[in-house]
Amino acid sequence: MDIILEKQKIKQQIDSINDESILLSIKKFLGLVKKNQPVALTKEELIARALESEKAISENKFVSIEELEKEMKNW
């Protein structure tokens, strides 16, 4: 991976954003990453993630720990 190229791609993507709320979210995220703190979720975001996870589990769209362990051995 070329880190300089990746940074340029990210800058281009950010330059194309015209929604101030998205830019503020990115700024907040970068601030938290810089401080090495976890990203806070709103109650609605947490509920949405939980519902998405429950749906994936009910549709058997997940990987078991055993499968992950087998895959790790092949790295």
N, CA, C and O atoms as CSV, one atom per row, in Angstrom:
chain,resi,resn,atom,element,x,y,z
A,1,MET,N,N,0.850,-1.177,0.000
A,1,MET,CA,C,0.000,0.000,0.000
A,1,MET,C,C,0.891,1.234,0.000
A,1,MET,O,O,1.843,1.331,0.775
A,2,ASP,N,N,0.572,2.160,-0.867
A,2,ASP,CA,C,1.290,3.423,-0.951
A,2,ASP,C,C,0.546,4.446,-0.084
A,2,ASP,O,O,-0.531,4.916,-0.452
A,3,ILE,N,N,1.125,4.780,1.053
A,3,ILE,CA,C,0.444,5.659,2.023
A,3,ILE,C,C,0.174,7.046,1.442
A,3,ILE,O,O,-0.857,7.651,1.736
A,4,ILE,N,N,1.082,7.546,0.631
A,4,ILE,CA,C,0.894,8.872,0.029
A,4,ILE,C,C,-0.303,8.855,-0.917
A,4,ILE,O,O,-1.121,9.775,-0.906
A,5,LEU,N,N,-0.403,7.808,-1.733
A,5,LEU,CA,C,-1.531,7.673,-2.655
A,5,LEU,C,C,-2.845,7.539,-1.897
A,5,LEU,O,O,-3.849,8.140,-2.279
A,6,GLU,N,N,-2.841,6.756,-0.826
A,6,GLU,CA,C,-4.054,6.589,-0.028
A,6,GLU,C,C,-4.496,7.925,0.582
A,6,GLU,O,O,-5.688,8.235,0.603
A,7,LYS,N,N,-3.554,8.699,1.069
A,7,LYS,CA,C,-3.891,10.012,1.635
A,7,LYS,C,C,-4.484,10.927,0.571
A,7,LYS,O,O,-5.436,11.661,0.837
A,8,GLN,N,N,-3.923,10.884,-0.626
A,8,GLN,CA,C,-4.437,11.711,-1.721
A,8,GLN,C,C,-5.871,11.319,-2.071
A,8,GLN,O,O,-6.713,12.185,-2.308
A,9,LYS,N,N,-6.147,10.022,-2.104
A,9,LYS,CA,C,-7.503,9.549,-2.389
A,9,LYS,C,C,-8.486,10.038,-1.341
A,9,LYS,O,O,-9.587,10.480,-1.669
A,10,ILE,N,N,-8.081,9.956,-0.073
A,10,ILE,CA,C,-8.951,10.405,1.016
A,10,ILE,C,C,-9.202,11.907,0.914
A,10,ILE,O,O,-10.328,12.367,1.106
A,11,LYS,N,N,-8.159,12.662,0.614
A,11,LYS,CA,C,-8.310,14.114,0.458
A,11,LYS,C,C,-9.278,14.439,-0.671
A,11,LYS,O,O,-10.101,15.344,-0.538
A,12,GLN,N,N,-9.188,13.711,-1.781
A,12,GLN,CA,C,-10.097,13.944,-2.902
A,12,GLN,C,C,-11.536,13.633,-2.502
A,12,GLN,O,O,-12.460,14.360,-2.867
A,13,GLN,N,N,-11.717,12.558,-1.755
A,13,GLN,CA,C,-13.065,12.211,-1.307
A,13,GLN,C,C,-13.626,13.288,-0.386
A,13,GLN,O,O,-14.792,13.666,-0.501
A,14,ILE,N,N,-12.803,13.772,0.515
A,14,ILE,CA,C,-13.253,14.821,1.429
A,14,ILE,C,C,-13.567,16.102,0.664
A,14,ILE,O,O,-14.546,16.783,0.969
A,15,ASP,N,N,-12.744,16.433,-0.325
A,15,ASP,CA,C,-12.987,17.628,-1.132
A,15,ASP,C,C,-14.314,17.573,-1.886
A,15,ASP,O,O,-14.890,18.614,-2.200
A,16,SER,N,N,-14.798,16.373,-2.175
A,16,SER,CA,C,-16.051,16.242,-2.925
A,16,SER,C,C,-17.290,16.301,-2.025
A,16,SER,O,O,-18.409,16.345,-2.535
A,17,ILE,N,N,-17.115,16.302,-0.712
A,17,ILE,CA,C,-18.251,16.333,0.223
A,17,ILE,C,C,-18.766,17.762,0.347
A,17,ILE,O,O,-18.003,18.695,0.598
A,18,ASN,N,N,-20.080,17.911,0.166
A,18,ASN,CA,C,-20.706,19.229,0.268
A,18,ASN,C,C,-21.652,19.344,1.453
A,18,ASN,O,O,-22.272,20.388,1.656
A,19,ASP,N,N,-21.762,18.291,2.226
A,19,ASP,CA,C,-22.657,18.271,3.375
A,19,ASP,C,C,-21.858,18.606,4.637
A,19,ASP,O,O,-20.968,17.857,5.041
A,20,GLU,N,N,-22.188,19.734,5.246
A,20,GLU,CA,C,-21.445,20.199,6.420
A,20,GLU,C,C,-21.520,19.209,7.579
A,20,GLU,O,O,-20.548,19.049,8.316
A,21,SER,N,N,-22.660,18.546,7.746
A,21,SER,CA,C,-22.790,17.605,8.864
A,21,SER,C,C,-21.845,16.419,8.687
A,21,SER,O,O,-21.303,15.910,9.669
A,22,ILE,N,N,-21.645,15.980,7.466
A,22,ILE,CA,C,-20.709,14.877,7.223
A,22,ILE,C,C,-19.291,15.330,7.526
A,22,ILE,O,O,-18.519,14.599,8.147
A,23,LEU,N,N,-18.952,16.516,7.093
A,23,LEU,CA,C,-17.613,17.044,7.365
A,23,LEU,C,C,-17.369,17.187,8.863
A,23,LEU,O,O,-16.280,16.882,9.350
A,24,LEU,N,N,-18.375,17.649,9.591
A,24,LEU,CA,C,-18.234,17.776,11.039
A,24,LEU,C,C,-18.070,16.405,11.699
A,24,LEU,O,O,-17.324,16.262,12.667
A,25,SER,N,N,-18.770,15.401,11.171
A,25,SER,CA,C,-18.615,14.043,11.701
A,25,SER,C,C,-17.204,13.520,11.458
A,25,SER,O,O,-16.609,12.895,12.335
A,26,ILE,N,N,-16.676,13.776,10.277
A,26,ILE,CA,C,-15.309,13.355,9.962
A,26,ILE,C,C,-14.323,14.058,10.883
A,26,ILE,O,O,-13.393,13.440,11.403
A,27,LYS,N,N,-14.535,15.355,11.080
A,27,LYS,CA,C,-13.650,16.130,11.958
A,27,LYS,C,C,-13.694,15.579,13.383
A,27,LYS,O,O,-12.659,15.443,14.036
A,28,LYS,N,N,-14.894,15.264,13.858
A,28,LYS,CA,C,-15.042,14.710,15.200
A,28,LYS,C,C,-14.342,13.364,15.296
A,28,LYS,O,O,-13.626,13.097,16.262
A,29,PHE,N,N,-14.548,12.519,14.296
A,29,PHE,CA,C,-13.921,11.204,14.274
A,29,PHE,C,C,-12.401,11.330,14.309
A,29,PHE,O,O,-11.739,10.639,15.083
A,30,LEU,N,N,-11.853,12.196,13.485
A,30,LEU,CA,C,-10.397,12.367,13.447
A,30,LEU,C,C,-9.866,12.880,14.779
A,30,LEU,O,O,-8.780,12.490,15.208
A,31,GLY,N,N,-10.620,13.743,15.427
A,31,GLY,CA,C,-10.224,14.238,16.742
A,31,GLY,C,C,-10.178,13.123,17.766
A,31,GLY,O,O,-9.277,13.074,18.603
A,32,LEU,N,N,-11.159,12.221,17.697
A,32,LEU,CA,C,-11.198,11.101,18.636
A,32,LEU,C,C,-10.085,10.103,18.354
A,32,LEU,O,O,-9.482,9.556,19.277
A,33,VAL,N,N,-9.819,9.871,17.085
A,33,VAL,CA,C,-8.735,8.953,16.722
A,33,VAL,C,C,-7.412,9.503,17.218
A,33,VAL,O,O,-6.569,8.773,17.740
A,34,LYS,N,N,-7.250,10.801,17.045
A,34,LYS,CA,C,-6.007,11.447,17.477
A,34,LYS,C,C,-5.815,11.290,18.985
A,34,LYS,O,O,-4.694,11.113,19.461
A,35,LYS,N,N,-6.902,11.354,19.717
A,35,LYS,CA,C,-6.835,11.213,21.176
A,35,LYS,C,C,-6.847,9.750,21.597
A,35,LYS,O,O,-6.722,9.431,22.779
A,36,ASN,N,N,-7.002,8.856,20.602
A,36,ASN,CA,C,-7.036,7.416,20.867
A,36,ASN,C,C,-8.188,7.040,21.797
A,36,ASN,O,O,-8.045,6.213,22.698
A,37,GLN,N,N,-9.334,7.678,21.548
A,37,GLN,CA,C,-10.529,7.393,22.337
A,37,GLN,C,C,-11.557,6.690,21.457
A,37,GLN,O,O,-11.568,6.889,20.243
A,38,PRO,N,N,-12.399,5.889,22.041
A,38,PRO,CA,C,-13.435,5.231,21.243
A,38,PRO,C,C,-14.439,6.254,20.704
A,38,PRO,O,O,-14.657,7.310,21.298
A,39,VAL,N,N,-15.033,5.916,19.584
A,39,VAL,CA,C,-16.040,6.786,18.986
A,39,VAL,C,C,-17.362,6.567,19.718
A,39,VAL,O,O,-17.827,5.435,19.844
A,40,ALA,N,N,-17.956,7.639,20.194
A,40,ALA,CA,C,-19.222,7.554,20.922
A,40,ALA,C,C,-20.372,7.333,19.945
A,40,ALA,O,O,-20.393,7.908,18.856
A,41,LEU,N,N,-21.319,6.501,20.340
A,41,LEU,CA,C,-22.506,6.254,19.538
A,41,LEU,C,C,-23.708,6.872,20.232
A,41,LEU,O,O,-23.796,6.903,21.460
A,42,THR,N,N,-24.636,7.367,19.411
A,42,THR,CA,C,-25.898,7.818,19.981
A,42,THR,C,C,-26.731,6.583,20.314
A,42,THR,O,O,-26.426,5.479,19.862
A,43,LYS,N,N,-27.752,6.773,21.082
A,43,LYS,CA,C,-28.635,5.658,21.439
A,43,LYS,C,C,-29.231,5.046,20.173
A,43,LYS,O,O,-29.339,3.825,20.060
A,44,GLU,N,N,-29.617,5.895,19.225
A,44,GLU,CA,C,-30.208,5.423,17.981
A,44,GLU,C,C,-29.206,4.600,17.165
A,44,GLU,O,O,-29.570,3.573,16.591
A,45,GLU,N,N,-27.946,5.048,17.112
A,45,GLU,CA,C,-26.911,4.311,16.379
A,45,GLU,C,C,-26.653,2.949,17.023
A,45,GLU,O,O,-26.493,1.946,16.326
A,46,LEU,N,N,-26.616,2.921,18.336
A,46,LEU,CA,C,-26.389,1.672,19.053
A,46,LEU,C,C,-27.532,0.687,18.806
A,46,LEU,O,O,-27.297,-0.498,18.567
A,47,ILE,N,N,-28.762,1.179,18.864
A,47,ILE,CA,C,-29.927,0.323,18.614
A,47,ILE,C,C,-29.902,-0.197,17.177
A,47,ILE,O,O,-30.184,-1.370,16.935
A,48,ALA,N,N,-29.562,0.678,16.221
A,48,ALA,CA,C,-29.500,0.268,14.813
A,48,ALA,C,C,-28.453,-0.818,14.607
A,48,ALA,O,O,-28.687,-1.776,13.870
A,49,ARG,N,N,-27.302,-0.674,15.253
A,49,ARG,CA,C,-26.258,-1.697,15.143
A,49,ARG,C,C,-26.712,-3.022,15.754
A,49,ARG,O,O,-26.448,-4.092,15.206
A,50,ALA,N,N,-27.395,-2.937,16.888
A,50,ALA,CA,C,-27.879,-4.155,17.543
A,50,ALA,C,C,-28.914,-4.861,16.671
A,50,ALA,O,O,-28.884,-6.084,16.534
A,51,LEU,N,N,-29.831,-4.090,16.083
A,51,LEU,CA,C,-30.854,-4.686,15.216
A,51,LEU,C,C,-30.220,-5.317,13.976
A,51,LEU,O,O,-30.633,-6.391,13.539
A,52,GLU,N,N,-29.229,-4.650,13.420
A,52,GLU,CA,C,-28.521,-5.182,12.255
A,52,GLU,C,C,-27.814,-6.494,12.610
A,52,GLU,O,O,-27.822,-7.447,11.831
A,53,SER,N,N,-27.210,-6.525,13.790
A,53,SER,CA,C,-26.528,-7.741,14.242
A,53,SER,C,C,-27.521,-8.875,14.464
A,53,SER,O,O,-27.261,-10.013,14.072
A,54,GLU,N,N,-28.647,-8.577,15.084
A,54,GLU,CA,C,-29.669,-9.598,15.320
A,54,GLU,C,C,-30.188,-10.168,14.001
A,54,GLU,O,O,-30.412,-11.373,13.880
A,55,LYS,N,N,-30.374,-9.293,13.022
A,55,LYS,CA,C,-30.844,-9.735,11.700
A,55,LYS,C,C,-29.810,-10.656,11.059
A,55,LYS,O,O,-30.161,-11.706,10.520
A,56,ALA,N,N,-28.542,-10.267,11.118
A,56,ALA,CA,C,-27.474,-11.091,10.534
A,56,ALA,C,C,-27.420,-12.463,11.198
A,56,ALA,O,O,-27.236,-13.476,10.522
A,57,ILE,N,N,-27.581,-12.497,12.511
A,57,ILE,CA,C,-27.560,-13.764,13.241
A,57,ILE,C,C,-28.754,-14.632,12.835
A,57,ILE,O,O,-28.600,-15.833,12.615
A,58,SER,N,N,-29.932,-14.035,12.737
A,58,SER,CA,C,-31.121,-14.820,12.378
A,58,SER,C,C,-31.039,-15.343,10.943
A,58,SER,O,O,-31.673,-16.346,10.615
A,59,GLU,N,N,-30.257,-14.668,10.080
A,59,GLU,CA,C,-30.081,-15.098,8.687
A,59,GLU,C,C,-28.806,-15.927,8.512
A,59,GLU,O,O,-28.392,-16.218,7.389
A,60,ASN,N,N,-28.190,-16.304,9.638
A,60,ASN,CA,C,-26.940,-17.079,9.620
A,60,ASN,C,C,-25.838,-16.405,8.802
A,60,ASN,O,O,-25.054,-17.085,8.140
A,61,LYS,N,N,-25.775,-15.101,8.845
A,61,LYS,CA,C,-24.745,-14.346,8.140
A,61,LYS,C,C,-23.669,-13.917,9.136
A,61,LYS,O,O,-23.499,-12.733,9.428
A,62,PHE,N,N,-22.952,-14.910,9.646
A,62,PHE,CA,C,-21.889,-14.625,10.599
A,62,PHE,C,C,-20.829,-15.697,10.485
A,62,PHE,O,O,-21.049,-16.738,9.865
A,63,VAL,N,N,-19.685,-15.444,11.079
A,63,VAL,CA,C,-18.575,-16.395,11.075
A,63,VAL,C,C,-18.344,-16.824,12.515
A,63,VAL,O,O,-18.246,-15.994,13.419
A,64,SER,N,N,-18.261,-18.119,12.708
A,64,SER,CA,C,-18.051,-18.637,14.068
A,64,SER,C,C,-16.599,-18.425,14.499
A,64,SER,O,O,-15.716,-18.218,13.667
A,65,ILE,N,N,-16.375,-18.479,15.774
A,65,ILE,CA,C,-15.014,-18.347,16.313
A,65,ILE,C,C,-14.133,-19.468,15.778
A,65,ILE,O,O,-12.961,-19.256,15.469
A,66,GLU,N,N,-14.700,-20.649,15.672
A,66,GLU,CA,C,-13.933,-21.779,15.157
A,66,GLU,C,C,-13.469,-21.529,13.724
A,66,GLU,O,O,-12.330,-21.831,13.369
A,67,GLU,N,N,-14.368,-20.971,12.904
A,67,GLU,CA,C,-14.010,-20.662,11.515
A,67,GLU,C,C,-12.921,-19.595,11.451
A,67,GLU,O,O,-12.006,-19.676,10.632
A,68,LEU,N,N,-13.031,-18.597,12.323
A,68,LEU,CA,C,-12.013,-17.546,12.369
A,68,LEU,C,C,-10.657,-18.096,12.785
A,68,LEU,O,O,-9.622,-17.708,12.244
A,69,GLU,N,N,-10.678,-19.006,13.757
A,69,GLU,CA,C,-9.425,-19.612,14.212
A,69,GLU,C,C,-8.759,-20.414,13.100
A,69,GLU,O,O,-7.539,-20.369,12.943
A,70,LYS,N,N,-9.565,-21.151,12.326
A,70,LYS,CA,C,-9.018,-21.910,11.185
A,70,LYS,C,C,-8.410,-20.956,10.157
A,70,LYS,O,O,-7.325,-21.198,9.628
A,71,GLU,N,N,-9.127,-19.875,9.887
A,71,GLU,CA,C,-8.644,-18.898,8.906
A,71,GLU,C,C,-7.346,-18.238,9.371
A,71,GLU,O,O,-6.449,-17.996,8.564
A,72,MET,N,N,-7.245,-17.951,10.657
A,72,MET,CA,C,-6.048,-17.320,11.204
A,72,MET,C,C,-4.816,-18.206,11.025
A,72,MET,O,O,-3.709,-17.707,10.821
A,73,LYS,N,N,-5.012,-19.505,11.102
A,73,LYS,CA,C,-3.888,-20.426,10.942
A,73,LYS,C,C,-3.310,-20.385,9.534
A,73,LYS,O,O,-2.150,-20.735,9.322
A,74,ASN,N,N,-4.126,-19.955,8.574
A,74,ASN,CA,C,-3.685,-19.887,7.186
A,74,ASN,C,C,-3.054,-18.542,6.821
A,74,ASN,O,O,-2.641,-18.362,5.675
A,75,TRP,N,N,-2.970,-17.614,7.738
A,75,TRP,CA,C,-2.404,-16.289,7.438
A,75,TRP,C,C,-0.939,-16.376,7.262
A,75,TRP,O,O,-0.287,-15.365,7.004
